[in-house]
Amino acid sequence: MAYYGISSNLVLYLTKKLHEGTVKSANNVTNWVGTIWMTPILGAYVADAHLGRYWTFVIASFIYLSGMCVLTLSVSLQPLRPPPCKDTNVENCQKASALQLAVFFGALYTLAVGTGGTKPNISTIGADQFDDFHPKEKGQKLSFFNWWMFSIFFGTLFANTVLVYIQDNVGWTLGYGLPTLGLLISVAIFLAGTPYYRHRKPTGSPFTRMARVIVAALRKWKVTIPNDPKELYEHDLEEYATKGKFRIDSTPTLRFLNKAAVKTGSNDPWMLCTVTQVEETKQMLRMIPILITTFVPSTMIAQINTLFVKQGTTLDRHIGSFKIPPASLAGFVTLAMLISVVLYDRYFVRIMRRWTNNPRGITLLQRMGIGMCFHIIIMVTASLIERQRLSVAKKHGLVESGGQIPLTIFILLPQFVLMGMADAFLEVAKLEFFYDQAPESMKSLGTSYSTTSLGVGNFLSSFLLSTVARITKNHGHHRGWILNNLNASHLDYYYAFFAILNFLNLIFFFVVIKFYVYKAEVSDSMEVLAEELKGMRLKAPSQEVLNGTS
């Protein structure tokens, strides 16, 4: 609620209160959101290597809270923002001073530091509460990430409806004060549960362990790998058991890295690594191509709080006397996702299990692929809707003035609803995939892969927006595709360009998953679950026969 309470309407605050143009305000939002989603890599490193997930989360929560307090002050105190301006052309308004910008953006980027410690660790702490060696708990864990996203999006829904309305119609002080209070309460609730949690101890820096494997393999690049994996260096099972760690057997993929475990007489950790260390490194490296394929869909998500909201400001937002805040349409992304996640977990998974015998219904990569198909449909839909909006603007002579178009804001609804449905497939699967496929000792780093995807997507959005705006202004279209006046812009071309980009990315995804090898399970609980499912299916027909004979 705190994060989306700020990000949903930020583009309008930058435009209306700090008097920034379309491209500058949209890029400031995506650069900040990009940073928010990139800092979790550092938070994951600190958690895995030094403080552990619990303490990293607690310290980061207080940094987050302090940023929210300063941000609330910056929108509340008159000296900390420029004087109001009624001119429709923001170029004629007084710009914010260096001090005003420093306080506002300083507070925003303090939030980025706070979320760096909270985002990769809180979902991981939640998933850590389930025992991988207990079939029932393992089964519950399969639903955990669905319900995790479900609960997150309740906070998002409140932010996109109630908070956005308060910010637009009551005031920014209350609009930012409420999520600050909400954050304080949630941290207090988390701390109250401390005695009941399962805590995992930090296991050392994952980056150092991965670097050792790569360096050792490079230093021994001329060494021959023995045919029998048992000849490679590895600790006894007892040693792993006493430390509560998992031993991983050697695999044939990324074979070059196996050189790091070949015995050459040196025990230097930068010359000799265990098979488990090698396999952990392989697991993290194998996920990188999948991570790259998620960058383009993450760029699409960045449009929700920037260009989609800006489009809404040009349309008729009235329902009787009630005026809809443009950013509140993002609430439909949330609603569509909430409904889709419940339908997916309760019905889709059960139906697919009968065909596939997979406890998840379909594989995580198949679920991600369906989400990527949705993104192509979203951008084709957005392009056609924008074409309709521009034609009405032209028909009513509103191209030059940039005035409000006599067309309801609800024509934008399909692109928001489809985005929520895409999230139910891609975003949930992405979070679960990177957690599930990461080695046990690198779960926080694995989770940070999914946030990194959103971070890179936002920076990519800034880059594409600036580049396309500049190129189309200097070449071809005499004015450019993206201007401060959206009625004179060509967002329909921009969205069509995104649709093509998504299609090319989907082809790349199909190529990448063809070569992906899922990691081996450390426990047999997934097999136990699969056997139970088979048993249930065998029982059902026999039960029907019995019922029929009785």
Disulfide bonds with the S-S distance in Angstrom:
Cys85-Cys93 1.96
